Amino acid sequence: MIKVSIILPVFNAEKYLRISIASILKQTFDNFELIIINDGSTDSTIHIIYSFQDKRIRVINKEENEGYVKALNEGLKIANGEFIARLDADDSSHPDRLQKQVQFLEYNKEYGLVGSYVIDFEGNPILNSFLDSVQLKLEFLFKNPFVHSSIMFRKELIRMYEFKYDEFLTYAEDYKLWFEISKVSELAIIPYVLTKYRKHESQVSYKFKETQKKRFQQINIEIWEHYLGRVLSDIEKDILIYKTINSSCVIKLLNEFTYKLNSEESVEYFQKRFINEYVVLRKFERFRIFRVSGLSFLTKFFYMLNLKRL
């Protein structure tokens, strides 16, 4: 039985594809299939793919470009592995990536999804902070806590809950899928640099930055409403999306969410995270040096909001 299916959709990826494929074929863990979906490429992508002679490679060759998310969902359908890993054509995996992630999932049955630390190709950290499952689930309120090319998850969850990438949320489709998985499973980021992420002007986060931002905001509001169990008001949406100042509404929102949490650990993390996000994005950098012993996070937050009026 195949243990891991790596899904690699490609479209006109000739520039970096060879490095990406080679990084998988050099894995220390060898029980895998590499599913490469050539989504109607018109450059030399297909020739690069066929230049690799390895029986673990499965090629799906489409004559027309149907889109990145459709290719991902096709990969989910045909994957034979117990676990599914992801890699984009401009990124690469450390030789021990599959081994470490498989080992984690095999020894931690309650975890359905695992990521890793990530660096860019110059060695700069992209993601290097350890968070436990509780913290990761709260992180969805503020950002996507995972890098797509670093992910491995259980195929059983896809089958059992009929999960897939949302084709109406292209450029933020992974954010939504990881959150759906978080509702039924624990999450982890293991503290090893197992993925290299390439930054360049032709990647999605550059070419479709504004569209990606809007889709993120749409999903983010859905996540807040899920946790709160109600529809957000327009004022609350403006606070979360645009970081507008409305002291009474902000405090009401923060208090309401805090009340929903069931542990001191999650309350403390959420309050810190909320205050940090709110203050930093409003560019109140001078307030970050404010420290008063004995004051609660909420008291400090009240103080920071009031300082704006001075």
N, C-alpha and C positions, 0 to 999 in steps of 0.2 A: 504493500500500500504506500502511495506517495504521501509524504509527511507535509511538505510545504509546496504551495503553488505561488509563484511570484508573478504578479500581473504587471506587464510593462507595455502600455499603449504608446505608439509612436506615430508622429506625423512630421515628415520632412525634418528628421532628427539626425541627419548625417554628421553634423559637426561633433557631437559628443557621444553618440550612441555606442561606438565601439568600446569606449571606456566603461560605460554603464553595463553592457552585456558581460564584458570581461570580469567585472567586479563580482558578478553572480557566479560565473563559472569557476572562479578561484575560491569559492567558499570552502571552509573546512568541513562543513556539514553538506553531504552530497545527495541526500534523499529528497530531491525536489524536482519540480518541473518549472521551466521558465516559459510563461505564456506571453509571446510577443504579438501584439495586435497592430499590424501595419494599417493605419487608417487612411488609405488612399494617398500615400506619399508620392510625390512627383520628382524627388531628388534621388540620390543613390542609397536611400535608406534600406530598400529591400536587398540590394547587393551586399551591403554591410552585414545584414542579418544572415544571409545565406553563406557568407564567408566563414561563419562559425560552424564547424562540424561537431555537433554534440547532440546525442540522442535525447537529452533532457530538455531541449528547446522545442516548443510547439509554436508554429507560426500560423496566425490567422491573417490572411492577406485580403484586404478589401480594396475593390477597384475605385470606390469613391469615398471621399471623406465624409463620415457621418457624425463626427464629433467625439471629443475626449470622454465625456460622461457615458455615452452609449458604449464606447469601447470598454470602459471600466466595468459596466454592468454585464457586458458579454463575457468578460473575463471571470466575473463572479459566478456566472451560470455554468461555465465549462470547467472551472477549477476542480481538480480531483483531490487536492491536498486536504489534510485535516486542518491545517493552518493556511491562512492566506497572507502573503506579504506584498508590499507595494514598492515600486521603484519607478521614478520618472526617467526619461531618456537622457536628461542632462545631469543626473545625480549618480552617485555610486555608493556601494556598500563595503564596509570593512569586511575582511575575510572571515571574521568570527561572528558576523551579525546573525546569521540564521541559527547557528549553534547556540548562542546565548539567549536568543528570544524563544526558541523551541524549548530549551531547558527551563526557562522561567515559566512558560505556559504549562508545561508538563508537571511541574512541581507546585503550581499554584492554580488549582482547578477553578477557583472562584473568579479568577481574572480572565476576561474575555478579549482584552486588547492590551498590547504593550508597544510602547515606543522606546526611543533611546535619546541620548544626547546627540547633538548634531553640530558639525562645524562646516564652514565654507571651504573652498579649495585653496584658500590662503592660510587656513588654520585658525581663523577667527570663530569664536563660539556663536552659534545661532540659537541653540537651546542647550543650557547646561545647568539647570536648577532642578534639584530633586523635590518632587511633590508626591505625597501619598495619594491614595485613591480618593479620599474625602476632599482633599485640596484640589485635585485635578477636576473633579466634578464641579466644584465651585468656580474653577477657572473658566469654564464655559460661559459664565456670566460676563466675562470681560474679553476673552479672546479664544482662539482655537489653540489649545495647549500642545498640540502635536504637529510635527512636520510630516507631511503625507508620505514621503519616501522612507520614513523610519518605522512605519507601522507594520505590526503583525497581529492578526486577530483570528478567532476561531470560525471556521466555515459553518460549524453547527449553529451558531447564532444567526447567520445569514439564512440558513435553511429553516430554522425553527420559527423565526419572527418575520421572515420574508423581507429582510432588510435589503436595501439597494441604494445606490447613489441617486439623488434626486436630479433629474434632467432639467428641471426648471430652476435649479440653483447652481448652474454652471459657474465655475470659478470659486465657489464656496461649498461645493457638494460634499467634501470630506468633513467639514465642520459639522454639518447636519448629521451625517452618518455616525460619526464618533459620539455625538450627543445621544442619538437613539440607542447606541450600544451601551452607553453609560447608564441608561435607565434599567437595564437588566443584568448588568455585570460590573465587576470591579475593573479599574484601569490602573496602568502603571507606566512609568518611564524609568527604565533601568539605567543606572549611572555609568554607562559606557558610551564612548563616542563610536557609534556604529554606522553613521551615515554622513556622507559629504553632500552638501547642498550647493548647487551652482547658481550664482547670481549673474544675470545677463539681461540685456535690454529686450530680447525677444521672448522671455518667459512670461507666463500668464500674469504674475503679480506686477509686471511692468506694463505690458500691453493693455491689460484690461483692469487697471488699478481702480478706476472709479466704479465700474460695474461690480467688481469684486467687493468693494467697500459697501455698496448698496445691498448686495446679497447678504453680506455678513450682518449688516444692521437688521435686516429682515429676520434672519435666523436668531440673532441675539435677542430681539424682542420676544420671539416665540419661546425662547429658553426662560427668560424672566417670567413670562406669563405661566409657563409650566410650573415653575417653582412656587410662584405666588398663588396659583390656582384661580386666577382671575385675569380679566382683560385690563391692560394698562390704559390710563387716560392719556390724552394727547400731551399734557404737561409732563407726565412721567416719561413718555417716549422721548420728548425733547431733552429731558435731563439725561437720559441714558445715551442718546445718539449724539446730541450736540453739546452735552455737559453744560447746559444752561443753569443759571443760579436761581433757585426758588427754595429758600431755606426751609420753610415749613414742609413743603412737599418732599424735599430730599430727605429730611429727617424722618418723616412719616414712612417713606419707602424703605429706608434703612432699618427702622425699628420693626416694621412689618415683616421684612425678610428675616431679620435676626430672630424674631419670635418663632419662625418656622423651623429653625435649625435645632437639632436635638443633642448637641454636645458642646461643651465649652471650647473644645479645640476648633470646631467648625465655626462657631460664633467669632472667636478671636481672629481666625484666618480671614473670614469674610469681612469683618469690620476693617481690618488692616488693609485688605485688598481694595475695598470700596473707597476708602479714604484716599489711599495712594493714587488710584486711578482718577478719581474726581479732581484731586488737587493738582496732580502733574499735568493732566490734559487741559486744565484751565490755566496752566502756566503760573501757578502760585508757588514758584520754586522757593521764594523767600520764606514761605511758611514751613518748609520741610525741616528747618533748623529749630523750630519751636518744640521744646520739650519741657514739660512740667511734671515732676514726679507726683504721683497720687491722683492725677486726672485720668479719667477713663477716655477711651478712644472717642466716644461720642461727645464728651465734653470738649476735647480738643477740636473736634470737628465743628461743633457749634461756634467755638472761638474763631476758627479759620473763616467760617462763613461770615461772621460778624465783622471781621477785619476788612472784608472787601468794601464795606460801607464807609470806612474811614477816609 
